[in-house]
Amino acid sequence: MSPQDASPLACQRERFSLPEGCHYLNCAYMSPLSKRVQEAGFAGVRRKAVPAEIRADDFFTGCEEVRRLFARLVNAPDPARVAIIPAVSYGLATVARNTPVARGQNIVTVHRQFPSNVHVWRHLCASTDSTFRIVSPSTGGRDHGPSWNEAILEAIDGDTAVVALGPLHWTDGTRFDLARIGDRARDVGAAFIVDGTQAVGAEPFDVQEVQPDALICAAYKWLTGPYSIGAAYLGPRYDDGVPLEETWQGKEGSHDFAGLVEQGTAYRQGAARYDVGETANFVLVPMLIAALEQLLEWGVANIQGYIRGLTRGLLHGDRLEELGLGVARPHGEHLFGLRLPEDIEVGQVQARLRERDVFVSVRGPVIRVSPHIYNDAADMEALVDALSNAR
């Protein structure tokens, strides 16, 4: 590890329950749960088993803690701007409902974006007679990142209503220049929507620097939390919007259980109006709290530094060239795709990796690799060894 890759963190594998010999390099698919997060879930189940111990305030305190912790993670100054969602598709549907798009305008996204960040915009374009503008890379080569970013900037014009993408492409880790793309979106008055699921928690993300109108994150990947819960930061553009659900917890006066029989229709201030129904999930919320606390204790910059040191030998040495593999550049430290030579079949390589208990994902024509804090040098060596013998 070079000085620039130095991190005070060591491998944290002992905090997880991965079996010995399992080389799990697939966090972009789903994170394993740490023992701390597992115990929070078990405690939540035990608590729900005796509901006499659940008080009215408990319907709110856990949710407010999630807002506070997620706001810290992304440097949002006001936790009230954080909504609790069940999935990225829910958060994006909320945003789409509250983003005016006129006939003749366009929505810009990128080629082969994750479906949750495609279907909602395709539907909105169809219902408003607007154009869905998908920006593809100019080539399939390993260095397509810079030209792809330029093409995205060129696609945004005075008729653009929405720009929607993530910090990285989910299939191969190609990095998008959110600073320049966000500036361009603001120049034309477009809503700038970021799906942070494949980055937030693995690398620093600062909403005050990036200035997204919305940042949507599922918890089950790099936030190392459970499935079916997530968080969304919603900026001032969405202060007065209408939620997908008319929940009692999203209304003013929801803390007064005795007065719910006469609850009014006014929404709560802030992003809580957009919360999914039954927000106070007494199992998932404590698990997400435990996951966010752990990430903040480790420090996201430290996590990134650890992963960079772990992958440096593979990504910046001669190993990939020797194996005939290409990698998109620029790419994420924690998520990158290995493009195979044309004479090697992807399924064949995947089978060889599985034989050696190396777990990665196939996304299109690439082998997607996504290590985290529980991985070590032995995992990387197992990956290289399996790839070396895949022909």
Disulfide bonds with the S-S distance in Angstrom:
none
